[in-house]
Amino acid sequence: MLTVLPEVADALAAGRPVVALESTIVSHGLPRPDNLSIAREIEQAVREGGAVPATIAVVDGSPCIGLDDTALTRIATGDDVVKVSTRDLATLVARGGTGATTVAATSHLAARAGIAVFATGGLGGVHRDARSTWDESADLQSLATTPVTVVCAGVKSILDVPATLERLETLGVPVLGYRTEAFPGFYLTDSGHPVEWRVDSPEEVAAVLAARALLGTGDRGLVLANPLPPDEQVDPGLHDRLLRDGLRAAEAADVRGKDVTPFLLEFFHRESAGATLEANIRIVLRNADLAARVAAATVA
């Protein structure tokens, strides 16, 4: 059922590196009209890193692995584009709808197409009130069942980071820190929690992936945590204030469940006068570049 962009199909058939990209950040994570130009920048960052970009979305009921400019424009500008996770894919496809894929849905479709490396901004995870709400992102279950390496800046800092790391351990999902011993906190270089394993080059990541294949442990995802440099992170004091105020605002507005994350991210962007948005863009571009270099190293 997949529609694979010819450039992506050719690269996969020839064994050249391909990097999957999510489309939710294009449709729901970045403000219009800049989201379209930024989406093109993300794809260009993959190209400059030595790989072919494959932005994934569902267009008119067809899961698309790679988007031409017309489809990318539609995802960026269309008012009928819904946010679609793995559990929603079949319903959306059956109804002929158009949707932007989350981390979970992108990972699933990437794996179906034979793409093993995926770049995103930050993972979803365990929410801060999960003890009472059981609110946990589908990203974690996807990582437990999908053999895709996800390059990210950790999990979004509005989540329960230690609980998320504990869940990743329970699910058997390895976490590698790229040139760091500290798990990044999305906007922050250091979440305050360590990673057990550090890697310092794309070739070292490729060696880990090759060993996983030989040992039969590569049937689930791998998280490659790529932090912002300290001089590019959001000021930690500003971040802590925004998080405190944002959580209070969400509670006052009775925002719950899956609506909490987009509410808080929009709050951050607005109250920081765009500082967190600029950091978000830097994160995605850096991760796209690293994912491309990792994908290239795996086929070298």
Phi and psi in degrees as a GROMACS rama.xvg file:
@    title "Ramachandran Plot"
@    xaxis  label "Phi"
@    yaxis  label "Psi"
@TYPE xy
-80.5276  141.316  LEU-2
-106.739  111.859  THR-3
-104.118  124.591  VAL-4
-56.129  134.338  LEU-5
-51.3862  -40.4573  PRO-6
-60.6583  -40.4495  GLU-7
-70.1146  -43.6951  VAL-8
-59.8432  -43.152  ALA-9
-62.5637  -42.4038  ASP-10
-65.066  -43.3444  ALA-11
-64.5259  -41.8974  LEU-12
-64.9475  -32.6354  ALA-13
-89.4198  -1.99663  ALA-14
74.8819  22.6221  GLY-15
-86.9394  157.429  ARG-16
-69.0367  137.268  PRO-17
-132.619  141.24  VAL-18
-121.994  126.379  VAL-19
-79.8641  145.339  ALA-20
-130.878  138.771  LEU-21
-78.1639  158.719  GLU-22
-109.325  -10.7964  SER-23
-62.2501  -36.4311  THR-24
-62.7216  -30.6999  ILE-25
-73.4533  -45.4484  VAL-26
-83.9514  -35.1604  SER-27
-123.098  -15.6385  HIS-28
-98.5986  -17.6427  GLY-29
-123.926  145.826  LEU-30
-73.799  146.032  PRO-31
-79.0323  150.198  ARG-32
-90.2747  3.30433  PRO-33
-68.6076  -19.2195  ASP-34
-59.7038  -35.2119  ASN-35
-69.059  -45.2086  LEU-36
-66.2546  -35.3724  SER-37
-68.6591  -38.7091  ILE-38
-58.7898  -40.465  ALA-39
-67.2451  -36.4633  ARG-40
-63.9232  -39.0663  GLU-41
-63.2966  -45.4154  ILE-42
-62.2825  -38.8801  GLU-43
-65.8149  -35.7711  GLN-44
-62.4474  -37.5595  ALA-45
-64.6045  -44.03  VAL-46
-61.3574  -44.2532  ARG-47
-67.4233  -24.0295  GLU-48
-81.9148  -4.68958  GLY-49
101.694  18.8982  GLY-50
-134.315  170.981  ALA-51
-97.6259  128.006  VAL-52
-79.9581  143.296  PRO-53
-133.576  86.9907  ALA-54
-71.7518  131.597  THR-55
-110.978  136.909  ILE-56
-161.29  170.607  ALA-57
-108.652  123.596  VAL-58
-123.337  117.321  VAL-59
50.8802  44.4655  ASP-60
82.2559  1.88702  GLY-61
-111.582  120.339  SER-62
-68.4233  119.06  PRO-63
-106.61  127.203  CYS-64
-103.205  92.8666  ILE-65
97.4355  134.614  GLY-66
-120.585  134.345  LEU-67
-76.1458  176.477  ASP-68
-65.9732  -31.6451  ASP-69
-65.2766  -44.6366  THR-70
-68.947  -39.5118  ALA-71
-63.3266  -40.1404  LEU-72
-63.232  -39.6852  THR-73
-64.0999  -43.5623  ARG-74
-63.3745  -35.9253  ILE-75
-77.4193  -27.3102  ALA-76
-120.245  -14.0486  THR-77
-72.6492  137.658  GLY-78
-84.0691  -7.67677  ASP-79
-99.6554  8.30532  ASP-80
-83.3591  119.044  VAL-81
-99.6073  159.28  VAL-82
-86.2012  122.158  LYS-83
-124.005  124.496  VAL-84
-99.0093  179.082  SER-85
-58.1617  -42.4384  THR-86
-66.8429  -19.8902  ARG-87
-93.5949  -10.8489  ASP-88
-57.8771  -49.575  LEU-89
-62.5252  -41.4589  ALA-90
-65.1968  -44.5914  THR-91
-63.6425  -43.4673  LEU-92
-64.019  -44.3267  VAL-93
-62.0321  -30.666  ALA-94
-92.6374  0.754825  ARG-95
71.6042  26.5484  GLY-96
-85.2335  176.535  GLY-97
-121.581  130.066  THR-98
-147.379  151.193  GLY-99
-95.6912  132.096  ALA-100
-86.2135  138.583  THR-101
-77.0637  -179.267  THR-102
-57.0095  -46.1446  VAL-103
-62.7669  -48.5684  ALA-104
-67.7231  -38.198  ALA-105
-63.6659  -43.9886  THR-106
-60.0129  -44.3607  SER-107
-60.6598  -49.2318  HIS-108
-70.3979  -35.6019  LEU-109
-60.7915  -45.6472  ALA-110
-62.8895  -38.8683  ALA-111
-62.3774  -31.6058  ARG-112
-87.0178  -8.68169  ALA-113
90.25  21.1494  GLY-114
-98.8012  128.647  ILE-115
-107.318  -5.62583  ALA-116
-129.338  137.132  VAL-117
-138.557  132.974  PHE-118
-111.782  134.92  ALA-119
-143.836  -174.34  THR-120
-86.5553  -77.2774  GLY-121
-132.946  148.293  GLY-122
-75.519  155.729  LEU-123
-78.77  171.468  GLY-124
-168.394  -151.531  GLY-125
-82.0921  128.963  VAL-126
-78.4494  158.439  HIS-127
-63.6123  -27.7843  ARG-128
-104.022  25.1655  ASP-129
-63.9326  -23.7914  ALA-130
-62.5627  -26.3431  ARG-131
-108.103  -24.9974  SER-132
-104.858  -16.7313  THR-133
60.8061  27.479  TRP-134
-83.6035  111.628  ASP-135
-139.645  134.414  GLU-136
-64.9859  144.178  SER-137
-66.3108  -14.0603  ALA-138
-56.5154  -37.3698  ASP-139
-68.2112  -44.8905  LEU-140
-63.9473  -37.215  GLN-141
-62.1293  -42.8829  SER-142
-61.8887  -32.44  LEU-143
-73.585  -16.8962  ALA-144
-125.98  -3.02265  THR-145
-122.185  122.738  THR-146
-80.3071  68.1501  PRO-147
-129.559  135.232  VAL-148
-84.5784  122.039  THR-149
-106.813  115.372  VAL-150
-91.2588  121.449  VAL-151
-150.088  172.475  CYS-152
-101.348  46.5736  ALA-153
79.3786  -156.677  GLY-154
-101.165  157.274  VAL-155
-57.7913  134.724  LYS-156
-69.5012  -8.56431  SER-157
-80.8577  -4.51683  ILE-158
-97.2182  178.427  LEU-159
-87.1569  96.3398  ASP-160
-65.6343  -50.4434  VAL-161
-61.576  -37.2646  PRO-162
-65.7242  -37.6271  ALA-163
-65.5856  -43.8195  THR-164
-62.2673  -37.7147  LEU-165
-64.8177  -40.6511  GLU-166
-65.9897  -40.0474  ARG-167
-61.2838  -39.3009  LEU-168
-64.4246  -45.7045  GLU-169
-60.6137  -38.2201  THR-170
-79.4739  -4.61565  LEU-171
76.2776  25.0394  GLY-172
-94.244  115.559  VAL-173
-69.8707  146.047  PRO-174
-123.986  122.296  VAL-175
-113.652  137.408  LEU-176
-94.802  125.674  GLY-177
-85.1481  106.935  TYR-178
58.4664  34.916  ARG-179
-155.688  149.734  THR-180
-100.655  -0.0861482  GLU-181
-110.849  135.072  ALA-182
-71.9439  124.365  PHE-183
-69.3019  155.313  PRO-184
-111.6  43.6351  GLY-185
62.5018  -93.6901  PHE-186
-66.9825  -21.0764  TYR-187
-107.762  142.719  LEU-188
-61.8902  -37.4923  THR-189
-132.216  121.118  ASP-190
-77.593  -10.1446  SER-191
94.7834  4.96698  GLY-192
-126.859  141.593  HIS-193
-83.8731  163.51  PRO-194
-112.076  147.924  VAL-195
-80.292  -25.3646  GLU-196
-128.742  133.782  TRP-197
-114.477  141.187  ARG-198
-127.392  149.879  VAL-199
-122.286  4.27218  ASP-200
-156.822  157.361  SER-201
-59.1589  -34.1428  PRO-202
-65.0709  -35.6156  GLU-203
-67.4953  -38.5462  GLU-204
-63.3155  -44.5147  VAL-205
-59.6996  -37.1609  ALA-206
-65.2976  -39.2228  ALA-207
-63.5234  -43.5362  VAL-208
-64.9691  -38.5275  LEU-209
-65.3493  -40.0303  ALA-210
-66.1134  -38.1199  ALA-211
-60.3865  -41.5946  ARG-212
-64.006  -42.3475  ALA-213
-67.2279  -35.5425  LEU-214
-86.9582  -7.59624  LEU-215
75.8176  22.9386  GLY-216
-107.207  11.9474  THR-217
-94.5085  24.835  GLY-218
-87.8842  5.81953  ASP-219
-137.206  175.555  ARG-220
-75.5369  172.07  GLY-221
-136.02  135.837  LEU-222
-100.6  121.147  VAL-223
-107.122  106.103  LEU-224
-90.4503  116.859  ALA-225
-116.704  101.088  ASN-226
-79.3159  152.732  PRO-227
-64.241  143.876  LEU-228
-60.2511  150.583  PRO-229
-54.4294  -34.3919  PRO-230
-79.4629  -1.87823  ASP-231
-113.439  -5.21639  GLU-232
-74.4173  163.521  GLN-233
-69.6308  140.258  VAL-234
-52.8521  123.496  ASP-235
-57.0701  -37.0287  PRO-236
-64.0573  -43.4093  GLY-237
-62.8616  -43.831  LEU-238
-58.0737  -47.6241  HIS-239
-64.3244  -37.4207  ASP-240
-66.9222  -43.757  ARG-241
-62.7727  -40.2666  LEU-242
-65.2218  -45.3869  LEU-243
-61.3237  -49.0375  ARG-244
-68.4834  -36.4404  ASP-245
-66.6891  -40.52  GLY-246
-64.1154  -38.9357  LEU-247
-65.1237  -41.8407  ARG-248
-65.1269  -39.1925  ALA-249
-64.547  -41.3356  ALA-250
-65.3295  -42.602  GLU-251
-64.3285  -33.551  ALA-252
-88.0417  1.51921  ALA-253
56.9463  41.8401  ASP-254
-85.5964  129.038  VAL-255
-137.76  167.139  ARG-256
59.4618  -137.436  GLY-257
-67.894  -12.0731  LYS-258
-81.6747  -12.3959  ASP-259
-66.123  -47.9798  VAL-260
-60.7328  -53.2603  THR-261
-61.3431  -33.5346  PRO-262
-62.297  -47.4393  PHE-263
-69.2445  -39.5091  LEU-264
-63.3716  -41.4634  LEU-265
-65.4944  -38.6438  GLU-266
-60.6462  -45.8588  PHE-267
-58.8392  -49.1124  PHE-268
-60.8769  -42.5938  HIS-269
-70.2419  -47.8  ARG-270
-76.9259  -17.586  GLU-271
-95.1253  7.2115  SER-272
56.3418  36.9551  ALA-273
90.3082  -2.95234  GLY-274
-63.3564  -40.3069  ALA-275
-72.7028  -31.3377  THR-276
-65.1038  -43.8474  LEU-277
-61.4462  -39.6946  GLU-278
-64.9418  -39.8995  ALA-279
-59.7241  -43.8159  ASN-280
-64.6933  -43.3069  ILE-281
-60.2072  -40.7327  ARG-282
-59.0308  -50.9191  ILE-283
-65.7024  -40.9851  VAL-284
-64.6502  -41.7641  LEU-285
-64.6903  -41.4474  ARG-286
-69.1007  -35.2668  ASN-287
-63.4642  -41.8223  ALA-288
-64.5955  -46.5034  ASP-289
-65.3808  -42.3744  LEU-290
-58.7405  -40.552  ALA-291
-62.8573  -42.7105  ALA-292
-69.3348  -34.3385  ARG-293
-67.507  -45.0127  VAL-294
-61.025  -40.343  ALA-295
-64.7882  -38.8969  ALA-296
-67.2949  -29.8906  ALA-297
-74.7607  -19.9192  THR-298
-108.436  2.69694  VAL-299
